[in-house]
Amino acid sequence: MNNEIFAKVLAPSLGFDKDKVVQYIDKLFEQSLEELLLQGTVSFAGVGVLKRVYHPAEPRQEKDGNLFLFPPRQSVQLTSSSSENPEDFVYDIALSQFNLNEVHALKFSKGVAATLQKVLEVKGEVEIGNIGALKKAEDGTVTFEESDWLLELLNKQYAHLKPAPVSSKKSQENAAAEFEKTMNPDASAERLQAEQKGQADVLSYETASTASSKDDESEREEFGELIDISSKATGTASEEKAAKKPLESSKQNQKTTMESPKHLYKKMIVNHRFHPVKAKAKSMI
């Protein structure tokens, strides 16, 4: 927008000639750009706050389907209304740079805001020097669009960076197909069954190993008990046999010692009967 439109509105209210007002407007936009670059924000009464925004590197898909990683960049956005930020950069510049008194500085600030709003309502777009332009949508939303010159200035440090390819369309399709397989209910069910079967096999193996170990221990215990019983039985038999021998000897001795004289006499008679020769010889003598 030609700065002369500001001169037509502001010159009568300020009592200045149009050329003077045009110089003020040119200076105002230069200071706005400097403020934006150094401080990151600049406020316009009745319009809002222009803010410099940093965007980190981000992946983006091109029309051909290939994915690229784009370098970082900076932009300028209209972030809030003047009611949310009462600071007025135009008023401060009028006081400090143009040496206007408070009354004229306030008139200058209100005149700039009124001119921007009027042109925005009539044309739907108003330029702010070479910084960019305010644009009003059909729903009444006001946005800011940077000029090519401003974007080039903001992103000069990233100018040597180029978009880097991340993946091709084919690789993305393959990745999508693999993802669909993992999300397929049938495939998920089969995978779950396989996992459950594997867990069941491991559990069965562990159970069988535990049972086998217990059986081995039981067999060892039973074998040990049999050995103990056999040892005890052998020992008992030996003890009984050893105890039985003196008992039998004692009985034999007792039998010998307990024979009466009468019994002995009978034995002598028996012996005499079975040995007549010896008996006859004895009688002859």
ZALUMFI-85693 format. One record per atom (N, C-alpha, C, O): residue in one letter; x, y, z. Coordinates in steps of 0.1 Angstrom, whole numbers, plus 5000, padded with zeros to 4 digits. Atoms other than C-alpha are relative to their C-alpha. Layout:
<kekols>
AXYZ
...
</kekols>
This chain:
<kekols>
M500849885000
M500050005000
M500950125000
M501950135007
N499349875000
N501250354992
N499850075013
N498750095017
N500149934988
N502050545023
N499350135000
N499050205010
E500749885001
E500250845009
E498650005006
E498150105010
I501350024995
I496950705021
I500050045015
I499150095021
F499949964986
F498250755057
F500150155001
F499650215010
A499849864999
A499251105049
A498650074998
A498450185005
K501349945002
K495651185037
K499250005013
K498550105016
V500850024987
V494251065071
V500750085011
V500050155019
L499349954988
L496951185095
L500450154999
L500450225009
A499649865002
A498051525080
A499050105006
A499450195013
P500949904995
P494851715088
P499949995016
P499850105022
S500250014986
S494551575124
S501350045008
S501250105019
L498749964994
L498251635132
L500450154997
L501250215004
G499649865004
G498551975114
G501350004993
G502050104993
F498750015008
F501551845094
F499749994986
F498649954981
D500250025014
D502051845057
D500149854997
D500749785005
K500150145004
K501651525038
K501449934999
K501649825003
D498750065002
D505351475030
D500649975014
D501349875015
K499650034987
K506151495067
K499449875006
K500149795012
V500750124996
V503651235075
V500549874993
V500749774999
V499550115008
V504951005047
V501349965006
V501649845007
Q498750034994
Q508451025063
Q499849935013
Q500549835016
Y500350064987
Y506950935097
Y499649854997
Y500149765004
I500550145003
I505250625082
I501149914995
I501349804999
D498950085005
D508350515063
D500949965012
D501449855013
K499250034989
K510350545095
K499449905010
K500149825016
L500750094991
L507750365115
L500149864996
L500449775004
F499950145005
F507850055093
F501449955000
F501649835003
E498650044998
E511650055093
E500349955014
E500949855017
Q499850034986
Q511650055131
Q499249875004
Q499649805013
S500850124997
S508949785131
S500849884996
S500849785003
L499250115004
L511149555111
L501249985009
L501549865012
E498950014991
E514149625133
E499649945014
E500349855019
E500550064988
E512049555164
E499749854999
E499949775008
L500450145003
L510749235149
L501249915000
L501249805005
L498850085001
L514249105141
L500849995013
L501349895016
L499250004988
L515849205174
L499249955012
L499849875020
Q500850044989
Q513049155199
Q499049884997
Q498649815007
G500950115004
G510848905180
G498650035000
G497849954996
T501449965000
T507649095185
T499950154997
T500850235000
V500349865002
V506049425175
V498550025001
V497849944995
S501449994997
S502649555186
S499550134993
S500150234993
F500749905007
F500249765166
F498650025007
F497849925007
A501249984993
A497349925185
A498849984990
A498950034979
G501250025009
G493949815171
G500249884990
G499249854984
V499850115009
V495549535151
V500549875007
V499849775005
G499550124993
G497549295173
G501550005001
G502150114999
V498650024998
V501049165178
V500649914990
V500149804988
L499350085009
L503349045151
L501249935007
L501950005014
K499050084993
K505648765164
K500849914991
K500249854982
R499250095008
R508548585149
R500049875006
R500149855018
V500250134996
V508148215151
V501049914994
V501349924982
Y499050105005
Y510847935148
Y499349874998
Y498649825007
H500550135003
H509847615131
H501249904998
H502049924989
P498950105001
P512147315136
P499949924987
P498849924981
A500050095012
A513047065108
A498849915002
A498649855013
E501150095000
E510046855099
E499849924987
E500249974977
P500250085012
P509146575075
P498850044993
P497750074999
R501149975008
R506846645047
R499949914988
R500949874982
Q500250095012
Q505346435019
Q499750084988
Q498850174988
E500249935012
E505546564984
E498949944992
E498349844995
K501150055009
K502946514956
K500349874994
K499449794992
D499650135006
D504946224942
D500049895010
D500249775007
G500150104990
G504546044975
G501349985008
G501349915018
N498850024993
N508146064986
N500150095012
N499550215012
L499949934987
L508946185021
L501450075001
L502450004999
F498749924999
F511546465027
F500050065014
F499050105020
L499849924988
L512946625058
L500450144996
L501550164991
F499749875003
F512746995054
F500750075011
F500550055023
P499249934990
P515247235071
P499150095009
P498050125005
P500849914992
P514147465099
P499850134993
P500550164983
R500349875006
R512747805091
R499350095011
R499050055022
Q500749904991
Q511248125107
Q498950064992
Q499050084980
S501149935006
S508048305100
S499550105010
S500050115021
V500649894992
V505948595113
V498549975001
V497949964990
Q501550024998
Q502448545127
Q499450115008
Q500050175017
L500849914992
L499748765141
L499449915012
L498649835010
T500350094989
T499348615176
T499050045010
T498349965016
S501049954990
S497048835197
S499550144996
S500150214987
S500649875003
S494849135196
S500650115009
S501350075019
S499449894992
S495849475210
S499450005014
S500050055023
S500650004987
S493449425239
S500749915009
S500849935022
E499250094992
E495549135251
E501450055002
E502150015012
N498749944998
N498749335247
N499850154998
N499850214987
P500349855001
P498149705256
P501250084995
P501050204992
E498949935005
E501649805245
E499850054986
E499349974977
D500249955014
D501650025214
D501450054995
D501950165000
F498749975006
F504850035194
F499950134993
F500950214993
V500149885008
V503550315172
V500150135009
V500750235006
Y500049894990
Y502950545202
Y501450025005
Y501850145006
D498649994995
D506450475216
D500950064990
D501850144993
I499249945010
I508050555183
I499750154998
I500650234995
A500449865002
A506150875179
A500650095011
A501050205008
L499449934989
L507450985213
L501550014999
L502150125001
S498550015000
S511050865210
S500750054987
S501750114988
Q499349985013
Q511850895173
Q499550134993
Q500350204986
F500549885008
F509551175160
F499950125009
F499650235004
N500049894991
N509751395191
N498750075001
N498650195002
L501349954999
L506051435192
L499650015015
L500049925023
N500550004986
N504251535225
N499049895001
N498649824992
E500950114997
E501951295241
E498750014992
E498149914988
V501349985007
V498851445225
V500249964985
V499449884980
H499850035014
H500251425190
H500449864998
H500149804988
A499650145001
A501851085196
A498849915001
A498749814994
L501250084999
L498450955207
L499150014987
L498649914982
K500749985013
K496751105176
K500749924989
K500049864980
F499350075010
F499450955154
F499749855001
F499549784991
S500350154998
S498950605169
S498649964996
S498449864989
K501350035004
K495250615166
K499750024985
K498949944980
G500249985014
G495350755131
G500649884992
G500049844982
V499550115007
V497650465120
V499149885001
V498949814991
A500950114997
A495350205136
A498750014992
A498349914986
A501349985007
A492250355121
A500249984985
A499349924978
T499750025014
T493850365086
T500149854996
T499649814986
L499850155002
L494949995088
L498649935000
L498349854991
Q501350074999
Q491449885099
Q499150044989
Q498349954984
K500949955011
K489650095073
K500449934987
K499549884980
V499550065012
V491749965044
V499749855000
V499449794990
L500250154999
L491449605057
L498549974998
L498249864992
E501450035002
E487649625058
E499650024986
E498749954981
V500449975013
V487349785024
V500649904990
V499949854981
K499350085009
K489949585005
K500349865004
K500649774996
G499750134995
G490449285027
G501549975002
G501949865006
E498650024999
E494149335027
E500750145001
E500350244994
V499249884998
V496649605038
V501449975002
V501849895010
E498650025000
E500349625033
E500650085012
E500250195015
I499349934990
I502749715061
I501450014995
I502349934999
G498749985006
G505749845042
G500449884992
G499649824985
N499550125006
N507949565029
N500049885009
N500649785006
I500150114991
I507249345059
I499149894996
I499449784996
G501050105004
G504149185046
G498750074999
G498650194997
A501349955001
A500449225046
A499049945010
A499149825012
L501150054992
L497449185069
L498949964991
L498550044982
K501150045009
K494648985053
K498849955009
K499049895020
K501250034992
K491048945065
K499249904992
K498949924981
A500750115006
A489148625058
A498550035000
A498150135007
E501549975001
E485348605051
E499449995014
E498450055017
D500550014987
D484748495087
D500550115010
D500250105021
G499649894992
G486448805099
G501449985007
G501950075014
T498750034994
T489748635110
T501150084992
T501150084980
V498949925006
V492848855104
V501349925002
V501649885013
T498750065000
T496148695095
T501150084994
T500850184988
F498949925006
F499548815085
F500849904991
F501149794994
E499250075010
E501448705054
E501350074997
E501350194993
E498749935002
E505148775052
E500350024985
E499849954976
S499549975014
S506748925021
S501149904997
S501849855006
D498950095004
D509248715001
D501350065005
D502249995009
W498849944995
W511848965011
W500249985015
W501449955019
L499950024986
L511148925048
L500449855003
L501249825011
L499750144999
L511148545045
L501549974997
L502149895004
E498750025004
E514448555027
E501050055011
E502049995014
L499149944990
L515948775054
L500049925013
L501049905019
L500150084988
L514648565083
L500749864999
L501349815008
N499550145002
N515848235068
N501350004992
N501749904986
K498749995007
K519148355054
K501049895005
K501849844997
Q499150104994
Q521048125078
Q499749854996
Q500649774998
Y500450145004
Y519147815065
Y500049994985
Y499649884980
A500150005015
A519547905028
A500849884994
A500449834983
H499250105006
H522247645022
H499549865003
H500049764997
L500650134997
L520147365036
L498949964990
L498150044986
K501050055010
K518147145012
K499249895006
K499649825015
P500850114995
P515346905018
P500749874998
P501249844987
A499350135001
A516746555025
A499049894999
A498049895007
P500950115001
P514946245013
P500049915012
P501149875016
V500150094989
V513746025041
V499649864995
V500249764999
S500450135005
S511945745023
S499250024987
S498650134985
S500749995013
S510445674989
S498549955002
S498249905013
K501450044999
K506745604982
K499949855001
K499149795008
K500050145000
K507545234976
K500349955014
K499749865019
S499750044987
S509245195010
S498950035010
S498749955019
Q501149964991
Q506345375027
Q498949904998
Q498249865008
E501050105002
E503945125010
E500349875007
E499549815012
N499650124994
N505944835022
N499950015015
N499449915022
A500149984986
A506044975057
A498550005004
A498249945015
A501550004997
A502245035056
A499549864999
A498649825007
A500450145002
A501744675044
A500449925013
A499649845018
E499550074988
E503844545073
E499250045012
E498849965021
F500949954989
F501844765097
F498749945000
F498149905010
E501450065001
E498544625084
E500149865004
E499149815010
K499950144996
K499844275089
K500049995015
K499349905021
T500050014986
T500544345125
T498750045006
T498350005017
M501349964995
M497144515129
M498949914996
M497849925000
N501050095005
N495344235111
N499549915012
N500449845018
P500450094989
P493144045137
P500349864998
P500749795008
D499650145002
D493743705121
D501449985003
D501849885010
A498650024997
A497443755121
A500350025015
A501249955020
S499849984986
S497343885156
S499649885008
S500249845018
A500450124993
A495343585167
A500949884998
A501249815007
E499050105002
E497743345150
E501350025008
E501849935014
R498849984993
R500643515166
R499849985015
R500749935022
L500350024986
L498943505200
L499949855003
L500449805013
Q500050144998
Q498243135196
Q501349935000
Q501649855008
A498650055001
A501843065186
A500750035013
A501449955019
E499349964988
E503043255217
E499449915012
E500249875020
Q500650084990
Q500543065239
Q500549865000
Q500849805010
K499550135002
K501642735224
K501449985005
K501849895012
G498650004996
G505242815230
G500150005016
G500949935021
Q500050004986
Q504442905266
Q499649875006
Q500149825016
A500550134995
A502442585271
A501149894998
A501249815007
D499050105001
D505342375257
D501150025010
D501649925016
V498949984989
V507842535281
V499449965013
V500249905021
L500650044987
L505442485310
L499949845001
L500249795011
S500050145000
S504942115300
S501449945002
S501549845010
Y498750054999
Y508642065297
Y500550015015
Y501149925021
E499649974986
E509242225331
E499349905010
E499949855019
T500850094991
T506442005347
T500549864999
T500749795009
A499450145002
A507841685331
A501349995007
A501649895013
S498750004994
S511341775343
S499949995016
S500649915022
T500250004986
T510041835378
T499549875005
T500049815015
A500550134996
A508041515379
A501149894999
A501149805008
S498950105002
S511041315366
S501050015012
S501449915017
S499149984988
S513241465394
S499449945012
S500149885020
K500650054988
K510641375420
K499949855000
K500249785010
D500050155001
D510341015407
D501449945003
D501549845010
D498650054997
D514140975408
D500250015015
D500849925021
E499849994985
E514141105444
E499249895007
E499749835017
S500950104994
S511240865453
S500749864999
S500749785008
E499350135002
E513140565438
E501249995009
E501549895014
R498950014992
R516240655456
R499749985015
R500349915022
E500550024986
E514340685489
E499549865002
E499949805012
E500550134999
E512540355483
E501249905000
E501249805008
F498950095001
F515840185474
F500850005013
F501349905018
G499349984988
G517440325505
G499349935011
G499949865020
E500750074989
E514640195527
E500149854999
E500249785009
L499850155002
L514939845511
L501449965006
L501549855012
I498750034995
I518639845519
I500050005015
I500649915022
D500149994985
D517939955555
D499249885005
D499749825015
I500850114995
I515239685559
I500849874999
I500849795008
S499250125002
S517539415544
S501149995010
S501449885016
S499050004990
S520339515567
S499549975013
S500149895021
K500650034987
K518139515597
K499649855001
K499849795011
A500450145000
A516739175587
A501249915001
A501149815009
T498750084999
T520239025582
T500550015014
T501049915020
G499549984986
G521339175615
G499249925010
G499749865019
T501050074990
T518239035633
T500249854999
T500349795010
A499850155002
A518738685618
A501349965007
A501349865014
S498750034994
S522338685628
S500050005015
S500549925022
E500149994985
E521538805663
E499249885006
E499649835016
E500950114995
E518738545666
E500849875000
E500749795010
K499250125001
K521138265654
K501150005011
K501349895017
A498949994990
A523938385677
A499449985014
A500049915023
A500750024987
A521438395706
A499549865002
A499549815013
K500650145000
K520038045697
K501149905004
K500849815011
K498950104997
K523537865699
K500349995015
K500349875019
P499850024985
P524237935736
P498849945007
P499049875017
L501250064994
L520637845743
L500049854999
L499749785008
E500050155002
E520937505727
E501149935008
E500949835013
S498950064992
S524337445744
S499649995014
S499949895021
S500450004986
S522837535777
S499049895002
S499149835013
K501050114999
K519937295771
K500749875001
K500349785008
Q499350135001
Q522337015762
Q500749985014
Q500749875019
N499350024987
N524437075794
N499049975011
N499349895020
Q501050024990
Q521337105814
Q499549865000
Q499249805010
K500550135002
K520136775800
K501049895006
K500649805012
T499050094995
T523436605809
T500050005015
T500149905022
T499849984986
T523636745844
T498749965008
T498849935019
M501350024993
M519936685852
M499649854999
M498649825005
E500350145000
E520036305846
E500149945014
E501149965021
S500150064986
S519036115878
S500849875001
S501149814991
P499350134998
P520835805893
P499249894995
P499749794989
K500950115005
K517835595885
K500149994985
K500149884979
H499949995014
H518035705849
H501449944995
H501449864985
L498750065004
L521735615848
L500049855002
L500649784994
Y500150144997
Y521035275863
Y499349924988
Y499849824984
K500750065011
K518535195835
K500950004988
K500949904981
K499150005011
K521135295810
K501049895001
K501449834991
M499150114998
M523535045825
M499449874997
M500049784991
I500750135003
I520934765823
I499949994985
I500149884980
V500250015014
V520334845787
V501449974994
V501449884985
N498750035006
N524034845779
N500449855003
N501049794994
H499650144997
H524434505797
H499249904991
H499849804987
R500850085009
R521634355776
R500749994986
R500749884980
F499550005014
F523234455744
F501549964999
F502049954988
H498750055000
H526734335755
H500249885010
H500849905020
P500050124991
P526333975771
P501449955002
P501649895013
V498650064998
V529933875766
V500750075011
V501250015020
K499349924990
K531234155787
K499449975013
K500149975023
A500750034987
A528634075813
A500449875006
A500649855018
K499650144995
K529433695815
K501450005005
K501749945015
A498649994995
A533133765818
A500150065013
A500950025022
K499949934987
K532533995846
K499549915011
K500049915022
S500650094990
S530333735864
S501049895004
S501049845015
M499050114998
M533033465861
M501150055009
M501649975017
I499049954992
I535533675877
I499550025014
I500250065023
</kekols>
